[in-house]
Every structure is written in C-alpha cells, then in structure tokens.
Amino acid sequence: MLKCYRHWKHLYSIFLLCCFLTITGCAQKVNHTTSDCSSDLPESPEKIASKVPLRYRIILIGDAGAPEDDDEPTLKTLTEWGKKIPEKTSIVFLGDNMYEEGLTKKKRHEADAKLGPQLAAVIESQVHGLFIPGNHDWADSGKSGYSAVLAQERFINQRLGAGARNSLPVFLPSYGSPGPVALDLPTAAPSVRLVILDTQWWLHKYDKWWLHKETEKDQDAIIDELKSLLVTELPVIVAGHHPIKTYGSHRGKKWYRFWNRQDTDHTVYKAMIDHLNDAFSVPEKTPLLIYAAGHDHSLQVLEGDTTDYLIVSGAGSKISGVKRGKETLFACSRAGFMVMDFFDDDTVLLRVVVPGDKEVVFHRWLKP
C-alpha cells in the first residue's frame, strides 16, 4: 500500500511539473515583445504633408490612466503635438483613463493624480479633448462600474466644461450608454466622421443603468444605428476601448485565462466582435473605414477584413508585449500614440509617435 502511494505521489509531482512548464511556456510565448520601433521612412511625412493644407488632425491615445507624474514623457509629447495646430486637433483618449478601478467612491481621492495629467495635456495644448470609457473606468468590470463611469463623466465635464471648443462634447457616450455617437469634424466643413462606442457596455456583467434606464439598449438596435452612421462619403474612425483583433496580451491564447471577458477569445467578447463585424460589412459604407481601440498596451497597425485598417493605440501609460501576425503593418511595445491627418485633397496620413529624438517611427498613407 505504501509503495502504491509513493508511486501515485511521484506521478502527481510529474503532472504538476508539466503543468508549470506548460504555463511558463505559454506565458513566455505571449509575452514576446516587439520593442524595436524602427521603420523605413524613405521620405519625411512632414515634408510630404506640408504640400497640401491640413483640414483636421485626430490623435489617438489609450490606457493613459496610470501616469507616473505630471511630466510623464508620453503626455508631454502629446501636449507638444496638440500645440502644433490646436484649432484643428482632437485628442481622443481610448479608455482606461483611470487605473485600476476608475472613479469609485473608494478611489475618488486619486482622480487628480490619475486623470489630472491627461486633462492638463488637453488644457495646456488648447485642443478638443474627448474621453471614452474602458473596462477599468467601469470599476475594473466590477459591480460599481456604472456609478464609476458616471462619476468620471461628471468629473471630466466639470474640468473641461461640457461646452468645450465649438460646443464639442468631452466625454462620450454619455450616461453609461453604449452609443454609437457620431461627431463630424471639423464642424464647419467636416473631413472625417468619428463614431464613438462604449465597448465595455457589451462585456459588463453587472447592472448598466441606474438613473437612465434608456441606456439599456437592444444590441441589434445598436448595430443598426452603427450601420447607418457608416453610410457617408466621409472617412470614418470608429473608436472604442476594446480591439476586434490584436496580437497583444488580450488576444487570450492562454488556456488558463479562458474565463476572462477582457480577452478576445471569450465567448461574450467574440459575440461583440461578430456584431461589430456585421455592422462593418454594410455594403454602402464609407470609402475608408478604420476601427481604433486601446486595451492592449502596445502600438499596432493592422490590415482589416471588414474594415480597411485596425489600430491599437493603448500605450499611453502602460506597456505589454506584442507579436506580429499576417495582418500586421506595424507593431511596437513602447509608450506612444498615433496621429491621423486629413488633408484638403482627401488624403489621410497615419503616424506612430513615441517620445524621443525620432518621434515618428512609422507612417502610412491610408487608402480604402
């Protein structure tokens, strides 16, 4: 009997060792980092862009809610880019604006430290700033998520003013609604349509309404609204927190994280992706469709399937590993953000910016 017990104890030890090696191997594979942001730039994009007047600029930065201090290099560089043409610039913060659990009652005292530096970048550069909520803004997907996202909306509206430049909103969607909400920019003679979604609304498992029950919308109705907003001659950026494709850590190819709703291979997340791809497949849509998100703490430019391009710009304050896939045009694991310029001749220039001597590390003229 003792001999049998020792035999099974030995087998159990081997089993645990195999499990450990498997998990470690998976973690090493997922955490592979593309830190080299160098890219061939045969001609200066600034030199090219200067030949045609600029209509509007949209800067995309996500997951900026854990700044080290007010002089954080990424936000400092962001401010400098905002100052270049503030009257023609919107900075879109793609969610996770306040780590780790958003503006809950317990974390109210951290609002100035976490949100303050981002708001300061908007105020100092005198641009239009727009904040979109992410899963951490919804109390890290917790029970108090709805009240936390409403509190953040109030805080940002008070600091930036609900009637910001040209009466543009500064926090969308409002009242914990999933959206979609459309902004045509600039308002006088639009050159781009920005469509805002709160993708955490789709993934949040707790109550999503309190005072505003109308925010509990039907998913099919949301998709129908989104489809209608894509029927335009303007190029469209659909912006949300969660990517529909990524080669970062939230790709979810880790068997021990199959339960995580924040990973793309979770059934609820997959269902959201299917809904969005259905909307993006509308035949009469815009000639140029881009989906932009954060969530993964890296910089990625991917060729799309139902969209023309997929952008992941979630390296505002945190960095994680990223791999390259067959759709990858650019991938980098460094802090930074992306700049999209819309010109008078209807051309669109995308640039990836990181703090440092050589700020623009990638550029591409976007075409349908």
C-alpha positions as CSV (number, residue, x, y, z in Angstrom):
1,M,0.0,0.0,0.0
2,L,2.8,2.4,0.9
3,K,4.6,1.5,-2.4
4,C,1.4,2.3,-4.3
5,Y,1.0,5.7,-2.5
6,R,4.6,6.6,-3.3
7,H,4.1,5.7,-7.0
8,W,1.0,7.9,-7.3
9,K,2.7,10.7,-5.4
10,H,5.6,10.5,-7.9
11,L,3.1,10.7,-10.9
12,Y,1.3,13.6,-9.3
13,S,4.6,15.5,-8.9
14,I,5.4,14.9,-12.6
15,F,1.9,16.2,-13.5
16,L,2.4,19.4,-11.6
17,L,5.8,20.0,-13.2
18,C,4.3,19.5,-16.6
19,C,1.6,22.0,-15.8
20,F,4.1,24.5,-14.6
21,L,6.2,24.2,-17.7
22,T,3.2,24.5,-20.0
23,I,2.0,27.7,-18.3
24,T,5.5,29.1,-18.3
25,G,5.9,28.3,-21.9
26,C,2.6,29.9,-22.8
27,A,3.5,33.0,-20.8
28,Q,6.8,33.3,-22.5
29,K,5.2,33.0,-25.9
30,V,2.5,35.5,-25.2
31,N,4.9,38.0,-23.5
32,H,7.2,38.1,-26.6
33,T,7.9,41.8,-27.0
34,T,8.5,43.8,-30.2
35,S,10.4,46.7,-28.7
36,D,12.2,47.8,-31.9
37,C,10.1,50.6,-33.3
38,S,12.4,51.4,-36.2
39,S,10.8,51.7,-39.6
40,D,11.8,52.7,-43.1
41,L,10.8,56.2,-43.8
42,P,12.0,56.9,-47.3
43,E,10.6,60.5,-47.4
44,S,9.8,62.7,-44.5
45,P,6.0,62.6,-43.9
46,E,6.2,66.3,-42.7
47,K,7.7,67.2,-46.0
48,I,5.0,65.4,-47.9
49,A,2.2,66.7,-45.7
50,S,3.3,70.4,-46.0
51,K,2.4,70.4,-49.7
52,V,-1.4,70.2,-49.0
53,P,-3.4,72.2,-46.4
54,L,-4.5,70.2,-43.4
55,R,-8.2,70.0,-42.6
56,Y,-8.2,68.2,-39.3
57,R,-6.0,66.1,-37.0
58,I,-7.1,63.3,-34.7
59,I,-4.7,62.0,-32.1
60,L,-5.5,58.6,-30.6
61,I,-4.1,57.5,-27.2
62,G,-5.4,54.8,-24.9
63,D,-4.8,53.5,-21.4
64,A,-3.2,56.7,-20.2
65,G,-4.7,56.4,-16.7
66,A,-1.6,55.5,-14.8
67,P,0.8,58.4,-15.4
68,E,3.9,58.5,-13.3
69,D,3.8,62.2,-12.8
70,D,2.8,65.5,-14.4
71,D,6.0,65.4,-16.5
72,E,5.3,62.0,-17.9
73,P,7.2,61.8,-21.3
74,T,4.2,60.4,-23.3
75,L,1.8,63.1,-22.1
76,K,4.5,65.7,-22.6
77,T,5.0,64.7,-26.2
78,L,1.2,64.5,-26.6
79,T,0.9,68.1,-25.4
80,E,3.6,69.3,-27.8
81,W,1.7,67.6,-30.7
82,G,-1.5,69.2,-29.6
83,K,0.0,72.6,-29.6
84,K,1.0,72.4,-33.3
85,I,-2.5,73.2,-34.7
86,P,-4.8,73.2,-31.6
87,E,-7.7,74.8,-33.5
88,K,-7.8,71.7,-35.9
89,T,-7.0,69.0,-33.4
90,S,-9.0,66.5,-31.3
91,I,-7.2,64.2,-28.8
92,V,-9.3,61.0,-28.3
93,F,-8.5,59.1,-25.1
94,L,-9.4,55.5,-25.8
95,G,-10.4,54.3,-22.4
96,D,-8.8,53.1,-19.1
97,N,-8.4,56.8,-18.3
98,M,-8.1,56.0,-14.6
99,Y,-6.5,52.8,-13.2
100,E,-7.2,50.5,-11.5
101,E,-10.9,50.7,-10.7
102,G,-11.9,54.1,-12.1
103,L,-13.6,56.8,-10.1
104,T,-15.3,54.8,-7.5
105,K,-16.2,56.3,-4.1
106,K,-13.2,54.5,-2.6
107,K,-10.8,55.9,-5.3
108,R,-12.2,59.4,-5.5
109,H,-9.1,60.9,-3.9
110,E,-7.0,59.5,-6.8
111,A,-8.8,61.4,-9.5
112,D,-6.5,64.4,-9.7
113,A,-3.4,62.2,-9.8
114,K,-4.7,59.8,-12.5
115,L,-7.0,62.0,-14.6
116,G,-5.3,65.3,-13.9
117,P,-2.2,64.9,-16.2
118,Q,-4.4,63.9,-19.1
119,L,-6.7,66.8,-18.6
120,A,-3.7,69.1,-18.3
121,A,-2.5,68.0,-21.7
122,V,-5.8,69.0,-23.2
123,I,-6.0,72.3,-21.4
124,E,-2.4,73.3,-22.0
125,S,-2.5,72.5,-25.7
126,Q,-5.9,74.1,-26.1
127,V,-7.3,71.3,-28.2
128,H,-10.6,69.5,-28.2
129,G,-10.2,66.5,-25.8
130,L,-12.6,63.5,-25.8
131,F,-12.6,60.7,-23.3
132,I,-14.1,57.2,-23.9
133,P,-14.5,54.8,-21.0
134,G,-12.8,51.4,-20.8
135,N,-13.1,48.4,-18.5
136,H,-11.0,49.9,-15.7
137,D,-13.2,53.0,-15.8
138,W,-16.2,50.7,-15.2
139,A,-14.6,49.9,-11.8
140,D,-12.4,47.2,-13.4
141,S,-15.6,45.5,-14.6
142,G,-16.9,45.5,-11.1
143,K,-20.4,45.9,-9.5
144,S,-20.0,49.6,-9.0
145,G,-19.0,50.1,-12.7
146,Y,-22.0,52.1,-13.8
147,S,-21.7,54.6,-10.9
148,A,-18.0,54.9,-11.5
149,V,-18.3,55.7,-15.2
150,L,-21.0,58.4,-14.4
151,A,-18.7,59.9,-11.8
152,Q,-15.8,60.1,-14.3
153,E,-18.1,61.7,-16.8
154,R,-19.1,64.4,-14.3
155,F,-15.5,65.0,-13.2
156,I,-14.2,65.5,-16.8
157,N,-17.2,67.7,-17.8
158,Q,-16.5,69.9,-14.8
159,R,-12.8,70.2,-15.5
160,L,-13.0,70.7,-19.3
161,G,-16.5,72.1,-19.5
162,A,-19.4,70.4,-21.2
163,G,-19.4,73.2,-23.7
164,A,-15.8,72.8,-24.9
165,R,-14.4,74.3,-28.1
166,N,-17.3,74.7,-30.6
167,S,-19.5,73.1,-28.1
168,L,-17.9,69.7,-28.7
169,P,-18.5,67.0,-26.1
170,V,-15.6,65.9,-23.9
171,F,-16.9,62.5,-22.7
172,L,-18.8,60.0,-24.8
173,P,-21.0,58.1,-24.8
174,S,-23.0,59.9,-22.1
175,Y,-24.8,58.3,-19.1
176,G,-23.2,54.9,-19.5
177,S,-24.8,54.4,-22.9
178,P,-23.2,52.1,-25.4
179,G,-23.5,54.5,-28.2
180,P,-23.0,54.8,-31.1
181,V,-22.5,58.6,-31.1
182,A,-21.2,60.4,-34.2
183,L,-19.1,63.6,-34.4
184,D,-18.3,65.1,-37.9
185,L,-15.0,67.1,-37.6
186,P,-14.4,69.9,-38.0
187,T,-18.0,71.0,-37.5
188,A,-17.9,73.8,-40.2
189,A,-16.7,71.7,-43.1
190,P,-16.2,68.1,-42.0
191,S,-13.4,65.9,-43.3
192,V,-13.9,62.9,-41.0
193,R,-16.6,61.2,-39.0
194,L,-15.7,60.0,-35.6
195,V,-18.1,57.3,-34.2
196,I,-17.8,56.5,-30.5
197,L,-18.7,53.2,-28.8
198,D,-18.5,52.1,-25.2
199,T,-17.4,48.5,-25.8
200,Q,-17.3,47.7,-22.0
201,W,-21.1,48.1,-22.1
202,W,-21.1,44.9,-24.1
203,L,-18.8,43.0,-21.8
204,H,-20.1,44.3,-18.4
205,K,-21.9,41.5,-16.5
206,Y,-23.4,43.8,-13.8
207,D,-26.2,46.4,-14.0
208,K,-25.6,49.0,-16.6
209,W,-28.2,51.6,-15.6
210,W,-29.3,53.4,-12.5
211,L,-31.0,56.7,-13.3
212,H,-31.0,56.3,-17.0
213,K,-32.8,53.1,-17.9
214,E,-32.9,54.1,-21.5
215,T,-29.2,53.3,-21.8
216,E,-30.2,49.6,-21.7
217,K,-30.4,49.3,-25.4
218,D,-31.0,46.3,-27.6
219,Q,-27.8,45.0,-29.2
220,D,-29.4,44.7,-32.7
221,A,-30.6,48.3,-32.4
222,I,-27.1,49.5,-31.6
223,I,-25.7,47.7,-34.7
224,D,-28.5,49.1,-36.9
225,E,-27.6,52.6,-35.7
226,L,-23.9,51.9,-36.3
227,K,-24.6,50.7,-39.9
228,S,-26.5,53.9,-40.7
229,L,-23.6,56.1,-39.4
230,L,-21.2,54.3,-41.7
231,V,-23.1,55.3,-44.8
232,T,-21.3,58.5,-45.6
233,E,-18.8,60.0,-48.1
234,L,-16.5,60.9,-45.2
235,P,-13.8,58.6,-44.0
236,V,-14.9,57.1,-40.7
237,I,-13.0,56.3,-37.5
238,V,-15.0,54.0,-35.2
239,A,-13.4,54.4,-31.7
240,G,-13.9,52.1,-28.7
241,H,-11.8,50.7,-26.0
242,H,-11.6,47.0,-27.0
243,P,-9.9,45.9,-30.2
244,I,-11.6,43.5,-32.6
245,K,-8.2,42.0,-33.4
246,T,-4.9,42.2,-31.6
247,Y,-1.6,40.4,-31.2
248,G,-1.1,41.6,-27.7
249,S,-1.7,40.0,-24.3
250,H,-5.5,40.3,-24.6
251,R,-5.5,38.1,-27.7
252,G,-6.3,35.5,-25.0
253,K,-4.3,32.5,-26.3
254,K,-3.6,31.3,-22.8
255,W,-5.7,28.3,-21.7
256,Y,-5.6,29.3,-18.1
257,R,-7.3,32.6,-18.9
258,F,-10.2,31.2,-20.9
259,W,-12.7,32.8,-18.4
260,N,-11.5,36.4,-18.9
261,R,-14.2,38.5,-20.6
262,Q,-11.4,41.0,-21.4
263,D,-9.7,38.6,-23.8
264,T,-10.8,38.3,-27.5
265,D,-11.4,34.6,-27.3
266,H,-14.0,34.8,-24.5
267,T,-17.5,33.9,-25.8
268,V,-19.0,37.2,-24.8
269,Y,-16.1,39.2,-26.4
270,K,-16.4,37.0,-29.5
271,A,-20.1,37.8,-29.8
272,M,-19.3,41.6,-29.6
273,I,-16.7,41.2,-32.4
274,D,-19.3,39.3,-34.5
275,H,-21.8,42.1,-34.0
276,L,-19.3,44.8,-34.9
277,N,-18.1,42.9,-38.0
278,D,-21.7,42.6,-39.1
279,A,-22.0,46.4,-38.9
280,F,-18.7,47.0,-40.6
281,S,-19.8,44.8,-43.6
282,V,-22.6,47.1,-44.6
283,P,-22.2,47.4,-48.5
284,E,-22.9,51.1,-48.8
285,K,-20.4,52.2,-46.2
286,T,-17.7,54.9,-46.2
287,P,-14.9,54.7,-48.7
288,L,-12.4,54.5,-45.8
289,L,-13.2,52.7,-42.5
290,I,-10.9,52.5,-39.6
291,Y,-11.5,50.9,-36.2
292,A,-9.4,52.3,-33.4
293,A,-9.0,50.9,-29.9
294,G,-6.7,50.7,-26.9
295,H,-6.9,47.9,-24.2
296,D,-3.7,46.2,-25.2
297,H,-0.7,48.2,-24.1
298,S,1.1,48.4,-27.4
299,L,1.1,50.2,-30.7
300,Q,-0.3,48.2,-33.6
301,V,-1.4,49.0,-37.2
302,L,-3.2,46.0,-38.8
303,E,-4.9,45.5,-42.2
304,G,-8.6,44.9,-41.6
305,D,-11.1,42.5,-43.0
306,T,-14.5,44.1,-42.6
307,T,-12.6,47.4,-42.1
308,D,-9.7,48.9,-44.1
309,Y,-7.5,49.3,-41.0
310,L,-7.4,48.3,-37.4
311,I,-5.5,50.5,-34.9
312,V,-4.5,49.5,-31.4
313,S,-3.1,52.6,-29.5
314,G,-3.1,51.5,-25.9
315,A,0.4,52.6,-24.8
316,G,-0.4,55.8,-23.0
317,S,1.0,54.8,-19.6
318,K,1.5,51.0,-19.6
319,I,3.5,48.7,-21.8
320,S,3.0,45.0,-22.6
321,G,4.3,42.6,-25.2
322,V,3.0,42.3,-28.7
323,K,3.6,39.8,-31.5
324,R,3.3,40.2,-35.3
325,G,0.6,38.5,-37.4
326,K,-0.2,38.2,-41.1
327,E,-2.2,41.4,-40.9
328,T,0.4,43.4,-39.1
329,L,1.8,46.5,-40.8
330,F,3.4,47.8,-37.7
331,A,3.8,46.6,-34.1
332,C,5.8,48.0,-31.2
333,S,5.9,47.7,-27.5
334,R,6.8,51.2,-26.4
335,A,4.9,54.1,-25.0
336,G,3.3,56.4,-27.5
337,F,0.2,57.3,-29.6
338,M,-1.0,57.7,-33.1
339,V,-1.7,60.8,-35.2
340,M,-4.1,60.9,-38.2
341,D,-4.1,63.8,-40.5
342,F,-6.9,64.6,-43.0
343,F,-5.9,66.9,-45.9
344,D,-7.7,69.1,-48.4
345,D,-7.1,66.6,-51.3
346,D,-8.9,63.9,-49.3
347,T,-5.6,62.0,-48.5
348,V,-5.1,60.6,-45.0
349,L,-1.8,60.2,-43.2
350,L,-1.2,58.0,-40.2
351,R,1.8,58.4,-38.0
352,V,3.0,56.5,-34.9
353,V,4.7,58.7,-32.4
354,V,6.9,57.7,-29.4
355,P,8.8,60.0,-27.0
356,G,12.4,60.5,-28.0
357,D,14.6,62.1,-30.6
358,K,13.0,60.3,-33.5
359,E,9.3,60.7,-32.6
360,V,7.7,59.5,-35.8
361,V,8.6,55.8,-36.1
362,F,6.1,54.8,-38.7
363,H,3.9,56.5,-41.3
364,R,1.4,55.3,-43.9
365,W,-0.9,56.9,-46.3
366,L,-4.3,55.2,-45.7
367,K,-6.2,54.1,-48.7
368,P,-9.5,52.1,-49.0
